[in-house]
Amino acid sequence: MTELWSDMARRTKPYKAGEQINTIDTIKLNTNENPYPPSPRVVEALQKALTADLRKYPESDPEKLRNALGEYHKVSAAEVFVGNGSDEVLALSFMAFFTPGKSILFPSVTYSFYPTYAALFDIQYDEVPMGKDFTMNEEAFYQSAGGVIFPNPNAPTGIALPLQSVERIIQENPGRPVIIDEAYIDFGGETAISLLSRYDNVLITRTMSKSRSLAGLRIGYAIGSELMIEALTRVKNSFNSYTIDRLALTAAEASIEDELYFTETIQRIIDTRERFKKVFESIGFTVLPSSANFLFVHHPKVPAVQLYELLKEHHILVRHFSQPETERWLRVTIGTDAEMEQLAQQLFKTVDAWTDKNTAY
Ligand SMILES: Cc1ncc(COP(=O)(O)O)c(C=O)c1O
């Protein structure tokens, strides 16, 4: 039957998202969702938006939200693009900025959607090896043929690249697009927004899924020079002009207005992250320094896949990636203190029982 498939459908290797098991007794720490609900102002605005107006299309150009985001980030509305989750913004960016035949660069350990988009859009790429400590070697990203993309902080490591290194990568790729995926920047690291006034080859992508607890509504956006935004808009309007639905627009606008709730929830997550980093270390884990809402952890005595499976048996979901560079590690999303406490207790028991029965691996 695959003779009916296009070349694109045949060559693509679809991304596999973390399991969405939503039973009440599951502690879900596998997809970097926020453990806290969205702002009460978002919920109130959504309730008010449930009217007969849903029969109408949303705005094709979400001007009000672009204005609000521009004001929030101190850029003009013309430098803001809004999309249906940052995954969509990233996919549109691959179409708008990367060209078949001109190889792009991204880190070898990174967001696994990048190779998927590259395969889909027939973009060649080189995966830049990481340092032993999972840091990015800045110089290896200089002089790309077709552009660069990386998350900052990186995923699944959580490690942030200093702003000077980000700037050097931009400077060393003149005339080539540099896309910085800042999905986790609200939890640490330094945003590259301040560089936008000096470089016009930069696009920064953001999401409301993580720091604003709105993964269920799919809201992402990008900030970049007017020319970069125009390219994205051209591609979007050749694909699906109403990408953001009315409810998502309402929620995004309300979320931006509630700065206090936003900063308070982020601080809670950061405090929990730092507290449980020490707890995991006390159980014998190596924990990478994280500037995100997750920890990347490795135990020298218990194989990560065993830990993943044993935790799952106890209804605790974390993420295990089976690629050679990451198979010995687990990514743990920061949950509430109570969820993290349950995880720590289970880890303690599991490590203890395993090391009693097995020698080091
Ligand atoms: C690095 C990175 N970029 C982008 C995304 C996508 O986020 P969104 O929910 O906005 O599509 C994720 C989600 O896990 C991510 O880890």
The ligand as an ORCA input file, in Angstrom:
! r2SCAN-3c Opt
* xyz 0 1
  C      12.862     21.828     23.654
  C      11.396     21.843     23.366
  N      10.929     22.660     22.413
  C       9.622     22.698     22.115
  C       8.704     21.906     22.777
  C       7.270     21.924     22.335
  O       6.421     22.615     23.155
  P       4.923     22.922     22.746
  O       4.073     22.290     23.773
  O       4.822     24.428     22.752
  O       4.668     22.383     21.369
  C       9.142     21.043     23.783
  C       8.177     20.172     24.484
  O       8.454     19.245     25.167
  C      10.524     21.007     24.082
  O      11.005     20.170     25.009
*
